[in-house]
């Protein structure tokens, strides 16, 4: 059965990006490479991806994907990627990429079909993940907590989800990161 998984890094004070939507804080943490060492194993379980427009634009610019579309293949391969947006955005040449607007519930069937029995990864951002949680579609939250505080920025998950919906499945140390995995149940 296809599950919807939010896998991301966050600061100790719960931000996934700084106020300028930068992730530079993440790349300066000592041992970040060790924390990513088993990311390939996670990615092997993923059949499709979904992300918000701000996340897509950050990846587009950070990786310079319009000039180097092969970098998309290196990270996301031929998996279908849906970008939820209400704006016109440039597509990465050769990427299996669809732009959608509207309700996340409206794209869920398309994501499940594309995943072909594997899981779907919500790449980001926090509000998009919250929309999936509101719709009762979010199954798992995997958070790698970094030893960084920002004081402000984009929150991890800007929704209230009570402890009766979250069950801690595992805790692991990955370099300087603490990886927490929660199972999510029910609707808000």
KACOR-V449799 format. One record per run of one state. SS is the DSSP state (helix for helix, strand for strand, loop for the rest). FROM is the first residue (numbers start at 0). TO is the last residue. If there is no record, write none. Layout:
ss: {SS,SS}
from: {FROM,FROM}
to: {TO,TO}
This chain:
ss: {loop,strand,loop,strand,loop,helix,loop,helix,loop,helix,loop,strand,helix,loop,helix,loop,strand,loop,strand,loop,helix,loop,strand,loop,helix,loop,strand,loop,strand,loop,helix,strand,loop,strand,loop}
from: {0,3,11,14,17,23,27,31,35,38,43,45,52,62,69,76,79,84,96,100,103,115,118,124,125,134,139,146,153,155,162,165,174,176,184}
to: {2,10,13,16,22,26,30,34,37,42,44,51,61,68,75,78,83,95,99,102,114,117,123,124,133,138,145,152,154,161,164,173,175,183,187}
